[in-house]
Amino acid sequence: MKWTTANIKHVNYTSKHELYVGTHTGSFKHLVPASEKSPYGQSNLSDLCALDKDSRVTSLAFGNDKQTEILLGRAKDAVEIHSFTEKVYDLNSDVKQIFTSKNLPNDYLQLEVPVWDSDIGFVDGPSVLATCSRTGYVRIYDTRKQRRPVACFASEKHEMSFTTLVAKGNFIYTSTTMGALKAFDTRRMKTHVHTYKGFTGGISDLHLDATGRFLSSASLDRYVRIHDSETTVLLYQCYVKSKATKILIRPYENEAGVSEEPEEDDELQMDRNVSENKSVNAKSVDNEYEDMFDQMPTVG
């Protein structure tokens, strides 16, 4: 398919979902693709007036099994809880480390193989881990067998730089800095089994719904998308005005309350906040200088 910058909702996309999106500017957005009135409408869940350059959303996850709480992490050492109603540790045994990977064997020149893991996730249970690397590898570890990878995909020829991954069942979905999204079968890791198209920028985050059928993605081209993980069809695409860094998808139940309010550009609001802070700081510095000169004794 040819890529497009228009908002898209596929005619066959009838499943009820809602999206939560964190952005580079720090805004936290709510979108409802299931809405019949405004499938591209967006509402901000964070205060735009409080945004600054350190408000970037760096982490986003559901806080409980019912998905009624969302944990949000920011670049400025802040964690927020939003409520709507390569080491592995055992949290049930005083946070004891139970597995750590072993260095990979040296290459044919007996040089150390570089490791630059960018994301990690569990695959079909707590014993199998998958990692992706900026150096073009996708590795699978089985904590019950050995400390080195039991399966691996290498992309030296394709020069892929993987950024994030998500896994469900026997499939691993990985994205790259160049806007490529691939699916791998853990039983056959020599090559990918699916390619998802429609991206015009690096992909920053992936998230699957509970069924594993719908794959949501956040991209630095300021779009969020939903693909059918089995057919690779692009089902939904929406422009969110800022570089999307994190995304969550969950079932949507309540049609009431969906509104399409006019939204101010959060990047402009952040720049305005930064400018106001600078002017306030400048005024305070000027006042200090004035007080200092007023207190100086007159010479001569």
C-alpha positions in Angstrom: 0.0 0.0 0.0 1.1 3.6 -0.5 1.6 5.7 2.6 -0.6 8.7 3.2 -0.7 11.5 5.8 -4.5 11.6 6.0 -6.5 10.4 9.0 -7.7 6.9 8.1 -10.3 4.4 9.5 -10.7 1.2 7.6 -14.3 0.3 6.7 -13.8 -3.2 8.1 -12.4 -1.9 11.4 -15.4 -2.4 13.7 -13.7 -3.4 16.9 -14.2 -1.0 19.9 -10.9 0.4 21.1 -9.5 3.5 22.8 -5.9 4.8 22.7 -3.8 6.6 25.3 -0.8 8.4 23.8 2.2 10.1 25.5 4.2 12.6 23.4 7.6 14.2 23.2 6.2 17.5 24.5 4.7 15.9 27.6 1.0 15.9 26.6 -1.0 12.8 27.5 -3.8 12.3 25.0 -6.9 10.2 24.8 -8.3 9.0 21.4 -11.4 6.8 20.7 -11.2 5.1 17.3 -14.5 3.4 18.2 -16.4 6.6 18.3 -18.8 7.0 15.4 -19.0 10.8 15.8 -15.3 11.7 16.2 -12.9 8.8 15.7 -10.0 11.3 15.3 -11.0 13.5 18.2 -8.4 14.0 20.9 -8.6 15.2 24.5 -5.6 16.1 26.7 -5.5 14.4 30.1 -2.6 16.6 31.3 -2.3 20.3 32.0 -0.7 22.0 29.0 0.2 25.0 31.0 2.6 22.9 33.2 4.6 21.5 30.2 8.3 22.2 29.8 11.2 20.7 28.0 11.6 18.0 30.7 7.9 16.9 30.5 8.6 14.3 27.8 6.6 11.0 28.4 9.2 8.2 28.6 7.1 5.3 29.9 3.5 4.3 29.8 1.9 1.1 31.2 -1.3 -0.2 32.8 -1.2 -0.3 36.5 -3.5 -3.3 37.1 -5.1 -6.2 35.3 -8.4 -4.5 34.8 -6.6 -1.7 33.0 -8.3 1.0 35.0 -5.1 2.7 36.1 -2.3 4.0 33.9 1.3 4.6 35.1 3.0 7.5 33.3 6.7 8.3 33.6 8.3 11.6 32.6 11.9 12.7 31.8 12.0 15.0 34.9 12.0 12.1 37.4 8.2 12.1 37.9 5.8 9.2 37.9 2.0 9.9 37.6 -0.9 7.5 38.2 -4.0 8.1 36.1 -7.1 6.2 37.3 -10.2 5.7 35.1 -12.9 4.3 37.3 17.5 -7.9 31.1 17.6 -8.9 34.5 14.6 -10.8 35.8 13.5 -10.4 39.4 11.1 -12.5 41.5 8.9 -9.9 43.3 7.5 -12.6 45.6 10.8 -13.5 47.2 12.3 -10.2 48.4 13.3 -9.0 44.9 15.8 -11.7 44.3 17.6 -11.8 40.9 16.9 -15.1 39.2 18.5 -14.7 35.8 21.2 -12.7 34.0 22.3 -13.2 30.5 25.8 -14.3 29.5 28.1 -12.5 27.1 27.9 -13.6 23.5 30.8 -15.6 22.0 33.5 -13.6 20.3 33.3 -13.1 16.6 35.7 -14.8 14.1 38.4 -12.2 14.8 38.0 -13.0 18.6 36.6 -9.5 19.2 33.8 -8.9 21.7 30.4 -8.7 20.0 28.7 -5.3 20.8 25.5 -5.4 22.7 23.1 -2.5 22.5 19.7 -3.8 23.7 16.9 -1.3 23.2 13.9 -3.2 24.5 12.9 -6.4 26.3 9.7 -8.4 26.8 8.3 -11.7 27.9 7.2 -14.3 25.3 4.3 -16.5 26.2 5.2 -16.9 29.9 7.7 -15.7 32.5 10.5 -18.0 31.4 11.2 -16.8 27.9 12.6 -13.4 27.1 13.0 -11.5 23.8 15.3 -8.6 23.3 15.9 -6.3 20.3 19.1 -4.3 19.7 20.1 -1.1 17.9 22.8 -3.2 16.2 20.2 -5.2 14.3 19.6 -8.3 16.4 16.5 -10.0 17.9 17.4 -12.6 20.5 15.4 -15.1 22.5 16.5 -16.3 25.9 15.0 -19.3 27.9 15.8 -18.9 31.6 15.2 -22.6 32.1 17.9 -23.8 29.6 20.9 -21.5 29.3 22.2 -18.0 29.7 22.9 -17.4 26.1 20.3 -16.9 23.4 18.4 -20.0 22.2 17.3 -18.3 18.9 18.5 -15.2 17.1 17.8 -13.0 14.1 20.6 -11.0 12.7 20.1 -8.2 10.1 23.7 -7.3 9.0 22.6 -7.2 5.4 19.5 -5.1 6.0 21.1 -2.7 8.5 18.1 -2.6 10.8 18.2 -0.7 14.1 15.5 -2.0 16.3 13.9 0.4 18.9 11.1 -1.5 20.6 9.3 -4.8 20.7 6.1 -6.5 21.9 5.3 -10.2 22.0 2.2 -12.3 22.1 2.0 -16.1 21.8 4.7 -17.3 19.3 5.1 -13.9 17.6 7.4 -11.0 18.3 6.7 -7.6 16.7 9.7 -5.2 16.4 10.1 -1.7 15.0 13.1 0.3 13.7 14.4 3.8 13.7 13.7 4.0 9.9 9.9 3.3 10.2 10.0 -0.5 9.5 7.7 -2.8 11.5 8.3 -6.6 11.3 6.8 -9.7 12.9 8.9 -12.8 13.8 7.8 -16.3 14.5 9.8 -17.6 17.5 9.8 -21.1 16.0 11.6 -19.8 12.8 13.8 -16.8 13.6 15.8 -16.8 10.4 13.6 -14.1 8.8 10.5 -12.1 9.5 7.1 -13.4 8.6 5.1 -10.1 8.3 5.9 -6.5 7.3 3.6 -3.6 8.2 3.5 -0.5 6.0 2.3 3.0 6.2 5.1 4.7 8.4 7.0 7.8 7.5 9.1 8.1 10.6 10.9 6.1 13.3 8.6 4.0 15.5 8.9 4.8 19.2 6.5 2.3 20.8 4.2 -0.7 20.2 1.3 -2.2 22.1 -1.0 -5.1 21.5 -4.6 -5.4 22.6 -5.6 -8.3 24.9 -6.4 -10.6 22.0 -3.2 -10.0 20.1 -5.1 -9.2 17.0 -4.7 -5.4 16.9 -1.2 -3.9 16.9 -1.0 -0.2 17.9 2.1 1.9 17.3 3.4 5.4 18.1 5.7 7.1 15.6 7.9 10.1 15.5 6.1 11.3 12.3 3.3 12.4 14.8 0.9 9.6 13.9 -0.6 6.8 15.9 -1.7 3.7 14.0 -3.5 0.4 14.4 -2.7 -2.6 12.2 -4.3 -6.0 11.9 -1.4 -8.2 13.2 -2.5 -11.2 11.1 -3.4 -9.6 7.7 -1.0 -6.5 8.1 -3.8 -4.2 7.0 -3.7 -0.6 8.3 -6.9 -0.1 10.1 -6.5 3.3 11.7 -4.3 6.3 11.5 -4.5 9.6 13.3 -2.4 12.7 13.4 -1.7 13.7 17.1 0.2 17.0 16.4 3.3 16.0 18.5 5.9 13.3 18.2 4.3 10.3 19.8 6.6 8.4 22.2 4.3 5.9 24.0 1.0 4.3 23.3 -1.6 2.0 25.0 -4.7 0.3 23.6 -7.6 -1.2 25.5 -11.3 -2.1 24.8 -13.7 0.8 24.8 -17.2 0.4 26.4 -18.7 3.8 27.0 -19.8 5.9 23.9 -21.1 8.7 26.1 -18.7 11.4 26.8 -16.8 11.2 23.6 -16.2 14.8 22.5 -14.2 16.6 19.9 -13.0 19.7 21.6 -10.8 22.3 19.9 -7.3 21.5 21.0 -4.4 24.0 21.2 -1.1 22.8 19.8 0.8 21.5 22.8 4.2 22.3 21.2 3.2 26.0 21.0 2.0 25.9 24.6 5.2 24.3 25.8 7.3 27.0 24.0 5.1 29.7 25.5 5.6 28.2 29.0 9.4 28.1 28.5 9.4 31.7 27.3 7.3 32.8 30.3 9.7 31.1 32.7 12.7 32.8 31.0 11.1 36.2 31.3 10.3 35.6 35.0 13.8 34.5 35.7 15.2 37.6 33.8 13.0 39.9 35.8 14.1 38.4 39.1 17.8 38.7 38.0 17.2 42.4 37.0 15.6 43.1 40.4 18.6 41.6 42.2 21.0 43.8 40.2 18.9 46.9 40.9 19.0 46.2 44.6 22.7 45.6 44.6 23.4 48.9 42.8 21.1 50.8 45.2 23.0 49.5 48.2 26.4 50.5 46.8 28.0 53.6 48.5 28.5 56.7 46.4 32.1 57.3 45.5 33.5 60.8 45.5 
